[in-house]
Amino acid sequence: MITLTINDQEVKARKGWTLLEAARHHGVDIPTLCYHEAVAPSGACRLCMVELKDGDWSKLVASCIYPVADGLNVYTETPKVQNVRRWVLEMLLAACPGSEEIATLARRYGVTTTRFATKSANEACMVCGLCVRVCEEVVGLSAIATVDRGVHKRVGAPYLKPTDVCVACGSCVTICPTGAMAKIFDTVRGEPQTKLTQLQA
C-alpha cells in the first residue's frame, strides 16, 4: 500500500491507482466529465485538476491520469484548483451551450456565464472521446471516431459516413457525459442489424 495525504488527511492507496481513484475511494469528491471507470482515462477535460504541494513548490495535475506515490500531498479545493475549474467550466459553457448537464455542473461551482465566444446554441458535444473509447475498448468495435482537427474536431462516423459496424448497443449514449450522443447517434449508425446478425451467427 502507498501512503499519501489528501487535504491534509493521511490515506492509503493501492499501487497503480490514480489520484482520482484514491480520492474517490476515501470519499473525496473531484468533479469529472471525460472520465469513466469502464474505459482508460485520457485527461481530456481537465476538470479533475488537483494541486500537489511540497513546501513552497506546487503544481497542478489531472488526477484521473496522475499515479499515486508515497509522500504526495494532494489538495482538491485550493484557490488554484478552483480557478482552473471555473475556467474549464466557462470554456465548456461556450463550447457546449446545448448541454444541460454541463450547465448544471457549472452552476454547482458558481459558474453561470462565460467570457468566451459561444458556438451553436444547440451544440452539446465536448469531444471528450468517451464514446469513441467505449466503442473500441468495451464493445470491441470502431463505429465512432473523432474527425477533423483543432477547432473543427468533432465526433462522428469514420470518414463521416454512417457505418453498419455499429450494433446499436447504446453504450456510447449511456457513457456520454453531456447528452450529446443521444442527439447525434443516428448520424453515426448505418444499418446496425447487419453487423448484429453477423455477431449472432
C-alpha positions as semicolon CSV with decimal commas, in nm:
position;residue;x (nm);y (nm);z (nm)
1;M;0,000;0,000;0,000
2;I;0,105;0,357;-0,070
3;T;0,071;0,635;0,187
4;L;-0,013;0,992;0,083
5;T;-0,219;1,281;0,213
6;I;-0,533;1,424;0,058
7;N;-0,646;1,758;0,200
8;D;-0,411;1,704;0,499
9;Q;-0,562;1,362;0,578
10;E;-0,328;1,061;0,557
11;V;-0,473;0,789;0,336
12;K;-0,369;0,455;0,189
13;A;-0,388;0,368;-0,179
14;R;-0,306;0,066;-0,389
15;K;-0,010;0,076;-0,624
16;G;-0,134;0,153;-0,974
17;W;-0,424;0,370;-0,862
18;T;-0,458;0,725;-0,987
19;L;-0,510;1,021;-0,755
20;L;-0,874;1,030;-0,862
21;E;-0,926;0,666;-0,770
22;A;-0,758;0,716;-0,433
23;A;-0,964;1,028;-0,359
24;R;-1,294;0,864;-0,450
25;H;-1,206;0,553;-0,251
26;H;-1,175;0,775;0,055
27;G;-1,491;0,975;-0,016
28;V;-1,326;1,289;-0,155
29;D;-1,529;1,441;-0,437
30;I;-1,342;1,551;-0,751
31;P;-1,559;1,653;-1,048
32;T;-1,507;1,482;-1,383
33;L;-1,669;1,475;-1,725
34;C;-1,435;1,281;-1,957
35;Y;-1,363;1,005;-1,702
36;H;-1,544;0,672;-1,669
37;E;-1,434;0,358;-1,489
38;A;-1,519;0,140;-1,790
39;V;-1,250;0,286;-2,016
40;A;-0,891;0,404;-1,994
41;P;-0,858;0,765;-1,871
42;S;-0,747;1,036;-2,112
43;G;-0,726;1,358;-1,909
44;A;-0,915;1,543;-2,183
45;C;-1,139;1,783;-1,992
46;R;-0,902;1,887;-1,708
47;L;-1,194;1,934;-1,472
48;C;-1,035;1,689;-1,228
49;M;-0,726;1,902;-1,166
50;V;-0,574;1,889;-0,816
51;E;-0,275;2,064;-0,663
52;L;0,037;1,885;-0,540
53;K;0,236;2,071;-0,274
54;D;0,576;2,030;-0,116
55;G;0,681;2,333;0,088
56;D;0,683;2,635;-0,144
57;W;0,665;2,414;-0,452
58;S;0,334;2,320;-0,612
59;K;0,191;2,209;-0,942
60;L;-0,148;2,128;-1,089
61;V;-0,209;1,780;-1,232
62;A;-0,501;1,592;-1,382
63;S;-0,598;1,348;-1,109
64;C;-0,753;1,093;-1,348
65;I;-0,416;1,013;-1,507
66;Y;-0,166;1,100;-1,233
67;P;-0,046;0,792;-1,039
68;V;-0,035;0,777;-0,661
69;A;0,308;0,779;-0,496
70;D;0,438;0,768;-0,142
71;G;0,453;1,104;0,030
72;L;0,239;1,306;-0,211
73;N;0,049;1,598;-0,061
74;V;-0,269;1,640;-0,263
75;Y;-0,520;1,924;-0,234
76;T;-0,852;1,921;-0,416
77;E;-1,004;2,261;-0,332
78;T;-0,724;2,519;-0,325
79;P;-0,771;2,862;-0,488
80;K;-0,560;2,749;-0,786
81;V;-0,772;2,438;-0,833
82;Q;-1,098;2,630;-0,805
83;N;-0,972;2,891;-1,053
84;V;-0,881;2,626;-1,311
85;R;-1,213;2,453;-1,254
86;R;-1,405;2,775;-1,319
87;W;-1,204;2,843;-1,637
88;V;-1,271;2,492;-1,765
89;L;-1,642;2,524;-1,693
90;E;-1,658;2,862;-1,866
91;M;-1,493;2,713;-2,174
92;L;-1,733;2,419;-2,168
93;L;-2,033;2,651;-2,137
94;A;-1,913;2,828;-2,452
95;A;-1,832;2,509;-2,640
96;C;-2,143;2,318;-2,532
97;P;-2,427;2,566;-2,471
98;G;-2,680;2,299;-2,564
99;S;-2,584;2,066;-2,278
100;E;-2,799;2,094;-1,967
101;E;-2,562;1,853;-1,792
102;I;-2,272;2,096;-1,827
103;A;-2,488;2,394;-1,730
104;T;-2,599;2,212;-1,414
105;L;-2,242;2,120;-1,320
106;A;-2,125;2,476;-1,385
107;R;-2,394;2,619;-1,158
108;R;-2,278;2,381;-0,886
109;Y;-1,946;2,565;-0,891
110;G;-2,093;2,913;-0,925
111;V;-2,034;2,950;-1,299
112;T;-2,340;3,084;-1,479
113;T;-2,187;3,290;-1,762
114;T;-1,888;3,265;-1,992
115;R;-1,648;3,523;-2,131
116;F;-1,569;3,303;-2,431
117;A;-1,737;3,309;-2,771
118;T;-2,031;3,069;-2,780
119;K;-2,072;2,810;-3,053
120;S;-2,403;2,697;-3,196
121;A;-2,674;2,719;-2,931
122;N;-2,758;2,352;-2,984
123;E;-2,402;2,217;-2,957
124;A;-2,365;1,972;-2,669
125;C;-2,061;1,761;-2,761
126;M;-1,738;1,844;-2,576
127;V;-1,539;1,594;-2,789
128;C;-1,415;1,415;-2,478
129;G;-1,381;1,088;-2,668
130;L;-1,567;0,870;-2,417
131;C;-1,800;0,739;-2,688
132;V;-1,505;0,653;-2,912
133;R;-1,321;0,474;-2,632
134;V;-1,619;0,273;-2,505
135;C;-1,698;0,158;-2,858
136;E;-1,340;0,043;-2,913
137;E;-1,239;-0,078;-2,567
138;V;-1,563;-0,226;-2,431
139;V;-1,781;-0,308;-2,732
140;G;-1,479;-0,410;-2,941
141;L;-1,578;-0,210;-3,249
142;S;-1,475;0,121;-3,405
143;A;-1,806;0,263;-3,518
144;I;-1,728;0,611;-3,381
145;A;-1,432;0,840;-3,445
146;T;-1,310;1,192;-3,389
147;V;-1,286;1,364;-3,723
148;D;-1,122;1,688;-3,844
149;R;-0,869;1,876;-3,633
150;G;-0,830;2,173;-3,399
151;V;-1,142;2,384;-3,351
152;H;-1,319;2,177;-3,619
153;K;-1,268;1,847;-3,435
154;R;-1,592;1,659;-3,376
155;V;-1,740;1,316;-3,315
156;G;-1,894;1,115;-3,594
157;A;-1,875;0,800;-3,801
158;P;-1,534;0,722;-3,953
159;Y;-1,490;0,931;-4,269
160;L;-1,827;1,091;-4,181
161;K;-2,015;0,805;-4,346
162;P;-2,276;0,619;-4,136
163;T;-2,145;0,270;-4,075
164;D;-2,301;-0,075;-4,041
165;V;-2,021;-0,162;-3,795
166;C;-2,247;-0,007;-3,527
167;V;-2,461;-0,267;-3,348
168;A;-2,685;-0,005;-3,181
169;C;-2,587;-0,127;-2,833
170;G;-2,631;0,222;-2,684
171;S;-2,303;0,219;-2,488
172;C;-2,197;0,549;-2,642
173;V;-2,527;0,713;-2,547
174;T;-2,508;0,580;-2,192
175;I;-2,150;0,691;-2,130
176;C;-2,181;1,039;-2,285
177;P;-2,147;1,299;-2,007
178;T;-2,324;1,582;-2,188
179;G;-2,621;1,414;-2,356
180;A;-2,478;1,492;-2,698
181;M;-2,457;1,136;-2,827
182;A;-2,832;1,086;-2,797
183;K;-2,872;1,372;-3,045
184;I;-2,612;1,258;-3,300
185;F;-2,641;0,880;-3,272
186;D;-2,846;0,842;-3,589
187;T;-2,575;1,021;-3,789
188;V;-2,323;0,756;-3,683
189;R;-2,503;0,429;-3,736
190;G;-2,591;0,291;-4,075
191;E;-2,772;-0,043;-4,073
192;P;-2,693;-0,181;-3,724
193;Q;-2,889;-0,503;-3,776
194;T;-2,637;-0,614;-4,045
195;K;-2,346;-0,631;-3,803
196;L;-2,563;-0,761;-3,517
197;T;-2,675;-1,057;-3,731
198;Q;-2,313;-1,136;-3,813
199;L;-2,214;-1,132;-3,447
200;Q;-2,502;-1,362;-3,350
201;A;-2,432;-1,611;-3,630
